[in-house]
Amino acid sequence: MMVAMIHAVWKVEPETTVPQENPKLSQQLVYRALGEHCISESKAAELPGIPMMSFYKQRQLETADDAPHQ
């Protein structure tokens, strides 16, 4: 009897899609370690699994975007 009551009360909600997270903490830690000269550029590219040239180009774009704000 108790199982039937619990089953009747428990409702199944329709599935909702949860947007995929885009964690940035690891990326921030890599850039911080690079900025504090704790790791090299090659190690900073290796940790997130980015090719060295892509990492270098990405950093160049970020510094170009930041320049007018200073």
CNS distance restraints for C-alpha pairs under 8 A (distance, minus, plus):
assign (resid   1 and name CA) (resid   5 and name CA) 6.50 0.50 0.50
assign (resid   2 and name CA) (resid   6 and name CA) 6.26 0.50 0.50
assign (resid   3 and name CA) (resid   7 and name CA) 6.05 0.50 0.50
assign (resid   4 and name CA) (resid   8 and name CA) 6.08 0.50 0.50
assign (resid   5 and name CA) (resid   9 and name CA) 6.22 0.50 0.50
assign (resid   6 and name CA) (resid  10 and name CA) 6.14 0.50 0.50
assign (resid   7 and name CA) (resid  11 and name CA) 7.92 0.50 0.50
assign (resid  24 and name CA) (resid  28 and name CA) 6.10 0.50 0.50
assign (resid  25 and name CA) (resid  29 and name CA) 6.13 0.50 0.50
assign (resid  26 and name CA) (resid  30 and name CA) 6.21 0.50 0.50
assign (resid  27 and name CA) (resid  31 and name CA) 6.30 0.50 0.50
assign (resid  27 and name CA) (resid  48 and name CA) 7.41 0.50 0.50
assign (resid  28 and name CA) (resid  32 and name CA) 6.06 0.50 0.50
assign (resid  29 and name CA) (resid  33 and name CA) 6.07 0.50 0.50
assign (resid  30 and name CA) (resid  34 and name CA) 6.13 0.50 0.50
assign (resid  30 and name CA) (resid  44 and name CA) 5.84 0.50 0.50
assign (resid  30 and name CA) (resid  47 and name CA) 7.60 0.50 0.50
assign (resid  31 and name CA) (resid  35 and name CA) 5.95 0.50 0.50
assign (resid  31 and name CA) (resid  44 and name CA) 7.32 0.50 0.50
assign (resid  32 and name CA) (resid  36 and name CA) 6.09 0.50 0.50
assign (resid  33 and name CA) (resid  37 and name CA) 6.15 0.50 0.50
assign (resid  33 and name CA) (resid  38 and name CA) 5.05 0.50 0.50
assign (resid  33 and name CA) (resid  39 and name CA) 5.87 0.50 0.50
assign (resid  34 and name CA) (resid  38 and name CA) 5.91 0.50 0.50
assign (resid  34 and name CA) (resid  39 and name CA) 5.25 0.50 0.50
assign (resid  34 and name CA) (resid  40 and name CA) 6.31 0.50 0.50
assign (resid  34 and name CA) (resid  41 and name CA) 6.76 0.50 0.50
assign (resid  34 and name CA) (resid  44 and name CA) 6.57 0.50 0.50
assign (resid  39 and name CA) (resid  43 and name CA) 6.10 0.50 0.50
assign (resid  39 and name CA) (resid  44 and name CA) 6.56 0.50 0.50
assign (resid  40 and name CA) (resid  44 and name CA) 6.17 0.50 0.50
assign (resid  41 and name CA) (resid  45 and name CA) 6.19 0.50 0.50
assign (resid  41 and name CA) (resid  52 and name CA) 7.81 0.50 0.50
assign (resid  42 and name CA) (resid  46 and name CA) 6.11 0.50 0.50
assign (resid  42 and name CA) (resid  52 and name CA) 6.18 0.50 0.50
assign (resid  43 and name CA) (resid  47 and name CA) 6.17 0.50 0.50
assign (resid  44 and name CA) (resid  48 and name CA) 7.38 0.50 0.50
assign (resid  45 and name CA) (resid  49 and name CA) 6.27 0.50 0.50
assign (resid  45 and name CA) (resid  50 and name CA) 5.18 0.50 0.50
assign (resid  45 and name CA) (resid  51 and name CA) 6.30 0.50 0.50
assign (resid  45 and name CA) (resid  52 and name CA) 5.50 0.50 0.50
assign (resid  45 and name CA) (resid  55 and name CA) 5.71 0.50 0.50
assign (resid  46 and name CA) (resid  50 and name CA) 6.05 0.50 0.50
assign (resid  46 and name CA) (resid  51 and name CA) 7.23 0.50 0.50
assign (resid  46 and name CA) (resid  52 and name CA) 7.52 0.50 0.50
assign (resid  50 and name CA) (resid  54 and name CA) 6.52 0.50 0.50
assign (resid  50 and name CA) (resid  55 and name CA) 6.12 0.50 0.50
assign (resid  51 and name CA) (resid  55 and name CA) 6.25 0.50 0.50
assign (resid  52 and name CA) (resid  56 and name CA) 6.12 0.50 0.50
assign (resid  53 and name CA) (resid  57 and name CA) 6.09 0.50 0.50
assign (resid  54 and name CA) (resid  58 and name CA) 6.03 0.50 0.50
assign (resid  55 and name CA) (resid  59 and name CA) 6.22 0.50 0.50
assign (resid  56 and name CA) (resid  60 and name CA) 6.27 0.50 0.50
assign (resid  57 and name CA) (resid  61 and name CA) 6.25 0.50 0.50
assign (resid  58 and name CA) (resid  62 and name CA) 6.31 0.50 0.50
assign (resid  59 and name CA) (resid  63 and name CA) 6.23 0.50 0.50
assign (resid  60 and name CA) (resid  64 and name CA) 6.18 0.50 0.50
assign (resid  61 and name CA) (resid  65 and name CA) 6.19 0.50 0.50
assign (resid  62 and name CA) (resid  66 and name CA) 6.21 0.50 0.50
assign (resid  63 and name CA) (resid  67 and name CA) 6.11 0.50 0.50
assign (resid  64 and name CA) (resid  68 and name CA) 7.81 0.50 0.50
assign (resid  66 and name CA) (resid  70 and name CA) 7.07 0.50 0.50
